[in-house]
Amino acid sequence: MSQSHQADRRPILSATSVSRFAELVKKIETSATPSARKRKTAARKKLLRVIKEQHRYAKSAKLRAVAVTLTYCDANQLATKHISAFLDRLRKALRRQGHTLPYAWVLERAGQFHYHLILWLPRSYKLDFAKLSKWWLWGSSWAECCRSVTGWGRYMAKFDNTSIFPKGAKLFGYGGLDEDGKTAVARAGMPRWLQLLLPPSRRAFRCPGGGWADGLTGEMYRSPFIWTPQGAILASRRPLKSHIA
């Protein structure tokens, strides 16, 4: 086939075709990839477990839940050190009264960047507007008694609009868990098969090259599943457990 004939068969670019192509590229870039959806699901599961464990601890410590929202007036001001500074100020105020601070927060954007928090405070401690305006210097603030811990936790765990966050922005954070809570949260992030194999009070950690190591004994656990083009299948003869020398 001659070069002139080949040229005749090339697609003709028009303003409409260019516009449609740009729209398709934008749609692909902004759609959630499988890995992004998986990370979001894992983050949601972990955050909800954190709040559940904090709630358990709060009942025994006689703490109450407070829902808080901290909003930036200027999106360009966003910096992780701001939420840390706010929590440090509150933590110091509570420490003077002999209390610790269990907390969890998420970053969100709907118009302006803002943080949603759940704070577990002594029933005698009042987090009023004067304190909020003094400790949160970058915009507006709101707080009220959390009437439904479960409902507020689910609202926090939406993780909407994460695709438009600045690179490196942290989606959520938490602190103040007791040892039982830390273990429960760590186990919630493990695969189901590992939770069934590992003793209930133990934690395991990912190892380079694959597998999980028991934090106490050093035993290695490897998945009983293998990945194929058709999906995960059970490899029944594969050894599940070994020991790190």
Buried (B, 14 or more C-beta within 10 A) or exposed (E): EEEEEEEEEEEEEEEEEEEEEEEEEEEEEEEEEEEEEEBBEEBBBBBBBBBBBBBBBBEEBEBBBBBBBBBBEEEEEBEEEBBEBBBEBBBEBBEEEEBBBBBBBBBBBEEBBBBBBBBBBBEEBEBEEEBBEEBBEBBBBEBEEBEEBEEBBBBBBBBEEBEEBEEEBEBBBBBBBBEEBEBBBBBBBBBEBBEEBBEEEBBBEEEEEEBBBBBEEEBBBBBBBEEEEEEEEEEEEEEBEEEEE
